[in-house]
Each structure stands twice: as C-alpha cells, then as structure tokens.
Amino acid sequence: MKPPMKLVLATGNAGKLREIRQLLQPLNMEILAQSDLDVTEAEEPFVTFIENALAKARHASRLTGLPALADDSGICVDALQGAPGVLSARYAGEAKSDLHNNLTLLDSLRGEKNRHAHYYCVMVLVRFADDPQPLIAEGIWPGEIADQPRGDGGFGYDPIFIDDKTGKTGAELPLEIKNRISHRGQALIRMLHLVERALA
C-alpha cells in the first residue's frame, strides 16, 4: 500500500485543521499544520481573497517542498461595498478580537436598512510552490447582519450573521448544520471533489 501523500495546511487555526483533516480522511493523505513544520504565517497584502490564499499556499509549499492547501475567508457587507472583506479578522484593528470586530461592524451599520451580507471562502491547493495550475474552490453563505448578537456558538461574525434559510445566526446553529451550509463547508466539499479527480 502506498504511503499517504503529505499535504501542508497553511494555517495555524486548530479548528480549520480539524475540519479539513476530517473531510480529507478518505483520500489517504497526511495533513500537516504549517506550524508543526516551523513555517511562519505568510504576508497577506492583497485586496482579494484569492490572491491572499494563493500567497499563503505558495509560501507554505516553498518552505516545506510539499503540496499546500490554504484558504482565505471573510464577511462581505453590501452596504459597505464588500467590507470588511479581506480585513474581516482585523476590522477593529490589529489585535484580532471577534467581539470588537462584531461591535465595529454593528456600529458601521447603525441606521442602515440594507443588512444584506455574505460569508465568502476560497480554498487553493498548489502541488508545488510555482504550480501554474492550482486547484481552486469557493463557497458563499448568504445572509444578513442582525441588529445585535444572538447565540453563543461559532466564532468570528457568527453571533451577528443571520443565515438566509433558517433565520438563525451562525452562533445559534448546531455545529454539524453550520459546517454543512457554511462558506467553508461548501468550499471544502468542492475541494474534496477536485482533489479526488486530480489523484485519480
């Protein structure tokens, strides 16, 4: 039996690592966190999710010599011309606080009737650092921004993001349902199919 193919996940986020390991389990792959290989976080200087995800994947692959998978995701609000967008994790400043980000977003929308928003995720897999044909998968989770936080699950903007279909915030949804309908869940499923085809 062939030894499992090694794949570096270009993130230090334990939750993402757990989700991706679980989904890619059938593919006989060993998923390694970049932090386990002493890979530092990549710069993310771009204004689009796809460019930042590619930068992260190429950085991890270059430093390890292994295929690398990266994602970039955030929340985009119609009334704010797509902000916070790629700055979602640092919307309230460099300290990266979910609570402060939520409060800053609610403050930005004070008195605004258009609350439409969506979560967006793009995943990129490069087989080697200069791969000219990376695998790319995306997911979009439509909804709107609540007037105040609800629920105590999830993370990020989940307490103020209302799912279009259920009317519940991301923080009110059971984890298994959230993972199935979320932007990251959709992108992961699509990436799984792309990887299966690429390995066939």
LINVENJO-V471500 format. One line per field, one symbol per residue. ss: DSSP state (H for helix, E for strand, L for the rest). Layout:
BEGIN
ss=???
END
This chain:
BEGIN
ss=LLLLEEEEELLLLHHHHHHHHHHHHHHLEEEEEHHHHLLLLLLLLLLLHHHHHHHHHHHHHHHHLLEEEEEEEEEEEHHHLLLEHHHHHHLLLLLLLHHHHHHHHHHHLLLLLLLEEEEEEEEEEELLLLLLLLEEEEEEEEEEELLLLLLLLLLLLHHHEEELLLLLELLLLLHHHHHHHLHHHHHHHHHHHHHHHHHL
END
